[in-house]
Amino acid sequence: MTDPAKVRRHAERIRELVASVVRSQIKDPRLGMITITDARITADLRDATVFYTVLGDAAAQASTAAALESAKGMLRSTVGKALGLRHSPTLTFVLDDVQDQVKHIDDLLAAARTADAEVQRLAAGARYAGEAQPYRLEEDSDVEDEETENDEPRGGDRP
């Protein structure tokens, strides 16, 4: 069994190594504006998943994915040597769609704000169906006065 802190350290180290190698050693023209966002490694330290984002359209994302796939062997050997593990972890590259999720959430929040503004607009001219205060307050205070008069003091009167 592997220590979770050790797994996190290795994952962070893999993220740093891959980002460094992509920035300095890979000269593939298909590689776009890439950012390595995260890396996760299994508890047995055999498989690593590297998440990345690409600035650009779908064509830039596809060409960057192809460039990373072709450089996978060099990246794996660099990571294996740097980590000093018995087995170099296999690398899997996954496009991180955080930006798409953020845009979707922003769109949902904008729709909710619009709906709330419409409800507020409709509620501004609304009137009560009956009286503004439907409860009778005078009778409630009379009932309370009668209850306090009938109550007997408790305490030391018992034998």
N, C-alpha and C positions, 0 to 999 in steps of 0.2 A: 504494500500500500504506500502511496506517495503522499508526502506532506502537501496540503493545499497551498501553503505559502510558497513552497518551492515551485509548484506548478504555475502560480501567478507570476513569480519572478522570471521563469523561463518564457512564459507567454509575452511578458513585457520586453524581454531581451530579444525575442524573435521579431516583435514589431519594430524595435529599433534597428536591428540588423537588416531586415528586409527594406525598411525605408532608406537606410544608408546606402545599401547596394543599388537600389533602384535609382537613387539620386546620382550616385557617382560612377557606377560600373556598367550599367546597362545602357548601351548606345543605340537601341532599336528605334528607328524613326516612327514606328507605330505607337510607341509609348506616349500617351498624352499627358495632360496636367493631372498627375495622380497624387493622392494623399493616402497613406496607409493609416487607417483609423483605429484598428484593433487587431489583436491576434489572440486566439484561444487554442489551448493545447489539451489533449486528453490526459487523463490521470496517469496513464502508462507512458506518457511522453513519446508516443509513436506517431501521432497524427496532429498536425497543426492546421488551423484554419485562419487565413489572413484576410481581413476585411479591408476594402479600399473604396475610395470614391474617385470619380473622374469628372473633371470640368469639361463639359461639352455635351454634344448630342449622342444619340444612340450609336452612330457610326464611330465616334471617338471612343465610346465605351467598348464596342466590339473590337476595335483595333488594339486597345490597351489590354483587353482580356487575352487576345492572341499573343501579344508581346510578352505578357507575364507567363503564359503557358509555355512559350518557347524558352524562356529564361529560368524555368522552374528548376532544372537540374543544377545550374550554377548557384541559384539561391539556396537550394537544399544543401549543397556541399559547403557553402559558406556558413550557413546556420549550424550545420553539424560540427564543423571544425571549431566554431566560436563557442558553442555550448559545451563541448567536450563530453557528449553523451556516447554511450555504447552504440546506439542506433540513431542515425539522423532522422528526425521526424519528416514524414511526408508532408508536403505543403499543398494546401488547397486554397485557391483564391476565390473569394466571393465578393461580388459587387455589393457594396453597402448602400442601400437605398434610403438612407436617413433623410436626404433632402426631399425625396418624393413624399415620405411620411410626414415631414414637417409641413410641406405645402398642403397636403390633404387635411391635416389638423387645422392649419390656418384657415382653409376654406370652410371647414365645419364651424369654426369659431365665428367667422364672419357671417355665416348663415344664421347662427344662433343669435348674434347681435342684431341682425336685421329683424328676426322674428320677435325678439324682446322689444325692439323699438316700435314695431307694429302693435304689439300688445299694449305698450305704454300709451301709444297714440289713441287706441281704442278706449282704454280705461280713463283717459283724461276727460272725455265728455260723458262718461257713464254716470247714471243716477241710481239710487237705491230703488228696488222694486216696491218697497213699502216705506215705513218710517226710517229715519236715519238711525234711531236707537230703538230696536224692536222690543227691548226688555223693559218692564215696568220697574222703576227704581223705588217709587214711593212704597209699594207693598212690601218689598224686600226689607226695608228699614223697619217697618211696623212689626214684622214677624221676628226680627232680631230682638226688638225691645221686649216682646212678650216672653221670649225664651229666657232672657236674663232675669225677669221678675220672678218666674216660677222656679228658678234654680235655688236649691237650699245649700247653704255652706256645708262643705265636707270637712272632715278632720276630727277634732278632739271631742265631739259630742257623743261618741259611742262609749258604752260602758265597758 
